[in-house]
Amino acid sequence: MDTNIRYYIINNFKGDDFSTLKNAIEESIKEQDELILPGLGVFFELVWENADQELKNQIIEIIRKRVRKGLDSK
């Protein structure tokens, strides 16, 4: 991914409060727009880089369980 995308996304949300960030994430997921995926990826990268090993393990377990279900079973 191009570093400029990371820079743009991070700076675009830099001054936003908790509620604004939460709404942006929830709306992005709700819309299921493929163009929004890079932004969510940047957010995920920030979480991952700042997570301890326990949180990383929890995230992996959530992803593993959800991937097993596939896209058709939400």
N, CA, C and O atoms as CSV, one atom per row, in Angstrom:
chain,resi,resn,atom,element,x,y,z
A,1,MET,N,N,0.850,-1.176,0.000
A,1,MET,CA,C,0.000,0.000,0.000
A,1,MET,C,C,0.893,1.235,0.000
A,1,MET,O,O,1.919,1.266,0.679
A,2,ASP,N,N,0.515,2.212,-0.734
A,2,ASP,CA,C,1.261,3.450,-0.841
A,2,ASP,C,C,1.219,4.221,0.484
A,2,ASP,O,O,0.156,4.389,1.081
A,3,THR,N,N,2.377,4.681,0.930
A,3,THR,CA,C,2.481,5.430,2.175
A,3,THR,C,C,1.613,6.675,2.142
A,3,THR,O,O,1.118,7.093,3.189
A,4,ASN,N,N,1.409,7.284,0.980
A,4,ASN,CA,C,0.567,8.465,0.880
A,4,ASN,C,C,-0.870,8.181,1.297
A,4,ASN,O,O,-1.533,9.056,1.854
A,5,ILE,N,N,-1.357,6.987,1.040
A,5,ILE,CA,C,-2.705,6.603,1.465
A,5,ILE,C,C,-2.763,6.568,2.988
A,5,ILE,O,O,-3.698,7.096,3.589
A,6,ARG,N,N,-1.768,5.950,3.610
A,6,ARG,CA,C,-1.706,5.916,5.073
A,6,ARG,C,C,-1.706,7.331,5.641
A,6,ARG,O,O,-2.479,7.656,6.543
A,7,TYR,N,N,-0.830,8.157,5.099
A,7,TYR,CA,C,-0.698,9.540,5.559
A,7,TYR,C,C,-2.031,10.275,5.431
A,7,TYR,O,O,-2.470,10.941,6.369
A,8,TYR,N,N,-2.666,10.155,4.282
A,8,TYR,CA,C,-3.939,10.832,4.049
A,8,TYR,C,C,-5.000,10.367,5.046
A,8,TYR,O,O,-5.683,11.191,5.655
A,9,ILE,N,N,-5.138,9.071,5.212
A,9,ILE,CA,C,-6.181,8.524,6.092
A,9,ILE,C,C,-5.937,8.940,7.538
A,9,ILE,O,O,-6.855,9.396,8.220
A,10,ILE,N,N,-4.710,8.784,8.003
A,10,ILE,CA,C,-4.397,9.144,9.385
A,10,ILE,C,C,-4.631,10.635,9.613
A,10,ILE,O,O,-5.237,11.015,10.615
A,11,ASN,N,N,-4.167,11.471,8.712
A,11,ASN,CA,C,-4.346,12.910,8.875
A,11,ASN,C,C,-5.794,13.345,8.705
A,11,ASN,O,O,-6.216,14.334,9.304
A,12,ASN,N,N,-6.550,12.631,7.907
A,12,ASN,CA,C,-7.959,12.941,7.707
A,12,ASN,C,C,-8.754,12.774,9.000
A,12,ASN,O,O,-9.739,13.480,9.215
A,13,PHE,N,N,-8.338,11.853,9.854
A,13,PHE,CA,C,-9.051,11.575,11.101
A,13,PHE,C,C,-8.316,12.090,12.337
A,13,PHE,O,O,-8.770,11.874,13.461
A,14,LYS,N,N,-7.209,12.754,12.145
A,14,LYS,CA,C,-6.307,13.146,13.230
A,14,LYS,C,C,-6.990,13.859,14.398
A,14,LYS,O,O,-6.711,13.534,15.552
A,15,GLY,N,N,-7.857,14.799,14.138
A,15,GLY,CA,C,-8.487,15.565,15.204
A,15,GLY,C,C,-9.842,15.058,15.642
A,15,GLY,O,O,-10.503,15.682,16.473
A,16,ASP,N,N,-10.266,13.923,15.087
A,16,ASP,CA,C,-11.610,13.428,15.369
A,16,ASP,C,C,-11.716,12.792,16.748
A,16,ASP,O,O,-10.754,12.219,17.259
A,17,ASP,N,N,-12.894,12.902,17.338
A,17,ASP,CA,C,-13.130,12.333,18.654
A,17,ASP,C,C,-13.578,10.866,18.532
A,17,ASP,O,O,-13.710,10.333,17.431
A,18,PHE,N,N,-13.801,10.245,19.665
A,18,PHE,CA,C,-14.177,8.835,19.747
A,18,PHE,C,C,-15.409,8.545,18.899
A,18,PHE,O,O,-15.417,7.607,18.102
A,19,SER,N,N,-16.439,9.346,19.074
A,19,SER,CA,C,-17.706,9.120,18.390
A,19,SER,C,C,-17.554,9.209,16.873
A,19,SER,O,O,-18.121,8.394,16.145
A,20,THR,N,N,-16.808,10.170,16.403
A,20,THR,CA,C,-16.605,10.340,14.967
A,20,THR,C,C,-15.858,9.145,14.380
A,20,THR,O,O,-16.221,8.639,13.318
A,21,LEU,N,N,-14.816,8.698,15.075
A,21,LEU,CA,C,-14.065,7.526,14.607
A,21,LEU,C,C,-14.944,6.279,14.595
A,21,LEU,O,O,-14.932,5.511,13.633
A,22,LYS,N,N,-15.700,6.085,15.666
A,22,LYS,CA,C,-16.593,4.920,15.754
A,22,LYS,C,C,-17.597,4.935,14.614
A,22,LYS,O,O,-17.805,3.915,13.957
A,23,ASN,N,N,-18.220,6.080,14.374
A,23,ASN,CA,C,-19.196,6.195,13.296
A,23,ASN,C,C,-18.565,5.955,11.932
A,23,ASN,O,O,-19.166,5.306,11.077
A,24,ALA,N,N,-17.364,6.472,11.724
A,24,ALA,CA,C,-16.681,6.262,10.443
A,24,ALA,C,C,-16.426,4.783,10.204
A,24,ALA,O,O,-16.626,4.293,9.093
A,25,ILE,N,N,-15.991,4.072,11.226
A,25,ILE,CA,C,-15.726,2.637,11.101
A,25,ILE,C,C,-17.022,1.880,10.843
A,25,ILE,O,O,-17.091,1.057,9.930
A,26,GLU,N,N,-18.052,2.156,11.645
A,26,GLU,CA,C,-19.323,1.444,11.495
A,26,GLU,C,C,-19.971,1.709,10.138
A,26,GLU,O,O,-20.501,0.787,9.516
A,27,GLU,N,N,-19.935,2.951,9.675
A,27,GLU,CA,C,-20.500,3.270,8.368
A,27,GLU,C,C,-19.710,2.606,7.241
A,27,GLU,O,O,-20.294,2.130,6.267
A,28,SER,N,N,-18.396,2.573,7.374
A,28,SER,CA,C,-17.559,1.931,6.361
A,28,SER,C,C,-17.894,0.459,6.232
A,28,SER,O,O,-17.981,-0.070,5.124
A,29,ILE,N,N,-18.082,-0.197,7.352
A,29,ILE,CA,C,-18.415,-1.623,7.342
A,29,ILE,C,C,-19.826,-1.834,6.809
A,29,ILE,O,O,-20.066,-2.752,6.025
A,30,LYS,N,N,-20.741,-0.999,7.224
A,30,LYS,CA,C,-22.138,-1.104,6.789
A,30,LYS,C,C,-22.263,-0.945,5.273
A,30,LYS,O,O,-23.014,-1.679,4.631
A,31,GLU,N,N,-21.536,0.003,4.705
A,31,GLU,CA,C,-21.611,0.285,3.269
A,31,GLU,C,C,-21.025,-0.836,2.415
A,31,GLU,O,O,-21.449,-1.023,1.274
A,32,GLN,N,N,-20.076,-1.570,2.937
A,32,GLN,CA,C,-19.399,-2.652,2.225
A,32,GLN,C,C,-18.838,-2.199,0.870
A,32,GLN,O,O,-18.868,-2.938,-0.114
A,33,ASP,N,N,-18.339,-0.992,0.852
A,33,ASP,CA,C,-17.754,-0.420,-0.356
A,33,ASP,C,C,-16.280,-0.841,-0.439
A,33,ASP,O,O,-15.513,-0.612,0.496
A,34,GLU,N,N,-15.900,-1.440,-1.532
A,34,GLU,CA,C,-14.528,-1.921,-1.714
A,34,GLU,C,C,-13.501,-0.795,-1.620
A,34,GLU,O,O,-12.359,-1.028,-1.223
A,35,LEU,N,N,-13.894,0.409,-1.980
A,35,LEU,CA,C,-12.968,1.539,-1.935
A,35,LEU,C,C,-12.607,1.941,-0.507
A,35,LEU,O,O,-11.597,2.608,-0.284
A,36,ILE,N,N,-13.417,1.543,0.443
A,36,ILE,CA,C,-13.193,1.904,1.840
A,36,ILE,C,C,-12.218,0.929,2.523
A,36,ILE,O,O,-11.662,1.249,3.574
A,37,LEU,N,N,-12.016,-0.222,1.947
A,37,LEU,CA,C,-11.161,-1.244,2.558
A,37,LEU,C,C,-9.747,-0.765,2.889
A,37,LEU,O,O,-9.233,-1.121,3.950
A,38,PRO,N,N,-9.100,0.020,2.038
A,38,PRO,CA,C,-7.760,0.494,2.413
A,38,PRO,C,C,-7.767,1.319,3.697
A,38,PRO,O,O,-6.843,1.208,4.503
A,39,GLY,N,N,-8.784,2.136,3.897
A,39,GLY,CA,C,-8.878,2.935,5.113
A,39,GLY,C,C,-9.037,2.069,6.346
A,39,GLY,O,O,-8.402,2.312,7.373
A,40,LEU,N,N,-9.889,1.057,6.243
A,40,LEU,CA,C,-10.049,0.132,7.359
A,40,LEU,C,C,-8.762,-0.645,7.595
A,40,LEU,O,O,-8.430,-0.980,8.732
A,41,GLY,N,N,-8.047,-0.928,6.526
A,41,GLY,CA,C,-6.753,-1.598,6.663
A,41,GLY,C,C,-5.743,-0.749,7.414
A,41,GLY,O,O,-4.963,-1.266,8.214
A,42,VAL,N,N,-5.755,0.556,7.158
A,42,VAL,CA,C,-4.864,1.467,7.882
A,42,VAL,C,C,-5.251,1.488,9.355
A,42,VAL,O,O,-4.381,1.453,10.225
A,43,PHE,N,N,-6.552,1.546,9.642
A,43,PHE,CA,C,-6.999,1.505,11.037
A,43,PHE,C,C,-6.561,0.198,11.697
A,43,PHE,O,O,-6.088,0.200,12.834
A,44,PHE,N,N,-6.720,-0.917,10.982
A,44,PHE,CA,C,-6.311,-2.205,11.535
A,44,PHE,C,C,-4.808,-2.220,11.804
A,44,PHE,O,O,-4.363,-2.731,12.832
A,45,GLU,N,N,-4.039,-1.667,10.894
A,45,GLU,CA,C,-2.592,-1.604,11.066
A,45,GLU,C,C,-2.230,-0.828,12.332
A,45,GLU,O,O,-1.328,-1.228,13.068
A,46,LEU,N,N,-2.923,0.272,12.588
A,46,LEU,CA,C,-2.676,1.053,13.805
A,46,LEU,C,C,-2.990,0.233,15.057
A,46,LEU,O,O,-2.245,0.269,16.035
A,47,VAL,N,N,-4.092,-0.499,15.015
A,47,VAL,CA,C,-4.458,-1.352,16.149
A,47,VAL,C,C,-3.384,-2.413,16.365
A,47,VAL,O,O,-2.905,-2.608,17.482
A,48,TRP,N,N,-3.015,-3.087,15.294
A,48,TRP,CA,C,-2.055,-4.182,15.378
A,48,TRP,C,C,-0.709,-3.711,15.923
A,48,TRP,O,O,-0.114,-4.367,16.778
A,49,GLU,N,N,-0.236,-2.578,15.424
A,49,GLU,CA,C,1.066,-2.057,15.853
A,49,GLU,C,C,1.081,-1.662,17.323
A,49,GLU,O,O,2.145,-1.620,17.940
A,50,ASN,N,N,-0.084,-1.372,17.888
A,50,ASN,CA,C,-0.159,-0.909,19.264
A,50,ASN,C,C,-0.769,-1.930,20.216
A,50,ASN,O,O,-0.997,-1.632,21.388
A,51,ALA,N,N,-1.032,-3.126,19.716
A,51,ALA,CA,C,-1.643,-4.176,20.537
A,51,ALA,C,C,-0.572,-5.019,21.210
A,51,ALA,O,O,0.496,-5.264,20.649
A,52,ASP,N,N,-0.881,-5.457,22.428
A,52,ASP,CA,C,0.008,-6.415,23.075
A,52,ASP,C,C,-0.291,-7.806,22.509
A,52,ASP,O,O,-1.232,-7.976,21.733
A,53,GLN,N,N,0.500,-8.782,22.894
A,53,GLN,CA,C,0.354,-10.118,22.317
A,53,GLN,C,C,-1.006,-10.734,22.620
A,53,GLN,O,O,-1.558,-11.449,21.784
A,54,GLU,N,N,-1.553,-10.468,23.798
A,54,GLU,CA,C,-2.867,-11.016,24.145
A,54,GLU,C,C,-3.952,-10.485,23.210
A,54,GLU,O,O,-4.787,-11.254,22.732
A,55,LEU,N,N,-3.947,-9.181,22.946
A,55,LEU,CA,C,-4.932,-8.606,22.040
A,55,LEU,C,C,-4.730,-9.123,20.617
A,55,LEU,O,O,-5.705,-9.403,19.919
A,56,LYS,N,N,-3.486,-9.253,20.183
A,56,LYS,CA,C,-3.214,-9.802,18.850
A,56,LYS,C,C,-3.775,-11.214,18.741
A,56,LYS,O,O,-4.376,-11.564,17.725
A,57,ASN,N,N,-3.587,-12.021,19.769
A,57,ASN,CA,C,-4.118,-13.382,19.756
A,57,ASN,C,C,-5.646,-13.373,19.677
A,57,ASN,O,O,-6.237,-14.186,18.966
A,58,GLN,N,N,-6.286,-12.449,20.411
A,58,GLN,CA,C,-7.746,-12.342,20.367
A,58,GLN,C,C,-8.213,-11.941,18.973
A,58,GLN,O,O,-9.189,-12.491,18.462
A,59,ILE,N,N,-7.532,-11.002,18.369
A,59,ILE,CA,C,-7.893,-10.555,17.019
A,59,ILE,C,C,-7.761,-11.709,16.031
A,59,ILE,O,O,-8.652,-11.939,15.214
A,60,ILE,N,N,-6.663,-12.420,16.109
A,60,ILE,CA,C,-6.453,-13.557,15.206
A,60,ILE,C,C,-7.548,-14.600,15.396
A,60,ILE,O,O,-8.052,-15.160,14.422
A,61,GLU,N,N,-7.911,-14.856,16.632
A,61,GLU,CA,C,-8.955,-15.854,16.910
A,61,GLU,C,C,-10.307,-15.396,16.349
A,61,GLU,O,O,-11.045,-16.205,15.786
A,62,ILE,N,N,-10.631,-14.128,16.494
A,62,ILE,CA,C,-11.877,-13.596,15.924
A,62,ILE,C,C,-11.860,-13.758,14.407
A,62,ILE,O,O,-12.838,-14.220,13.820
A,63,ILE,N,N,-10.769,-13.385,13.784
A,63,ILE,CA,C,-10.656,-13.495,12.324
A,63,ILE,C,C,-10.729,-14.958,11.896
A,63,ILE,O,O,-11.422,-15.292,10.935
A,64,ARG,N,N,-10.021,-15.823,12.602
A,64,ARG,CA,C,-10.017,-17.249,12.257
A,64,ARG,C,C,-11.426,-17.830,12.298
A,64,ARG,O,O,-11.837,-18.538,11.378
A,65,LYS,N,N,-12.162,-17.531,13.363
A,65,LYS,CA,C,-13.529,-18.049,13.496
A,65,LYS,C,C,-14.436,-17.494,12.412
A,65,LYS,O,O,-15.259,-18.223,11.857
A,66,ARG,N,N,-14.295,-16.219,12.108
A,66,ARG,CA,C,-15.167,-15.582,11.118
A,66,ARG,C,C,-14.854,-16.077,9.712
A,66,ARG,O,O,-15.764,-16.283,8.909
A,67,VAL,N,N,-13.585,-16.268,9.413
A,67,VAL,CA,C,-13.200,-16.766,8.085
A,67,VAL,C,C,-13.726,-18.176,7.884
A,67,VAL,O,O,-14.128,-18.532,6.775
A,68,ARG,N,N,-13.731,-18.978,8.926
A,68,ARG,CA,C,-14.274,-20.336,8.810
A,68,ARG,C,C,-15.748,-20.327,8.395
A,68,ARG,O,O,-16.204,-21.215,7.675
A,69,LYS,N,N,-16.488,-19.312,8.857
A,69,LYS,CA,C,-17.903,-19.211,8.515
A,69,LYS,C,C,-18.102,-18.800,7.064
A,69,LYS,O,O,-19.110,-19.157,6.455
A,70,GLY,N,N,-17.178,-18.072,6.513
A,70,GLY,CA,C,-17.293,-17.597,5.132
A,70,GLY,C,C,-18.098,-16.316,5.041
A,70,GLY,O,O,-18.631,-15.835,6.041
A,71,LEU,N,N,-18.184,-15.777,3.862
A,71,LEU,CA,C,-18.869,-14.509,3.639
A,71,LEU,C,C,-20.388,-14.617,3.692
A,71,LEU,O,O,-21.067,-13.639,4.006
A,72,ASP,N,N,-20.923,-15.783,3.391
A,72,ASP,CA,C,-22.375,-15.926,3.290
A,72,ASP,C,C,-23.089,-15.979,4.625
A,72,ASP,O,O,-24.297,-15.747,4.679
A,73,SER,N,N,-22.387,-16.277,5.696
A,73,SER,CA,C,-23.034,-16.428,6.997
A,73,SER,C,C,-22.572,-15.362,7.965
A,73,SER,O,O,-21.577,-15.527,8.670
A,74,LYS,N,N,-23.304,-14.274,7.987
A,74,LYS,CA,C,-22.937,-13.166,8.885
A,74,LYS,C,C,-23.555,-13.318,10.223
A,74,LYS,O,O,-23.350,-12.476,11.097
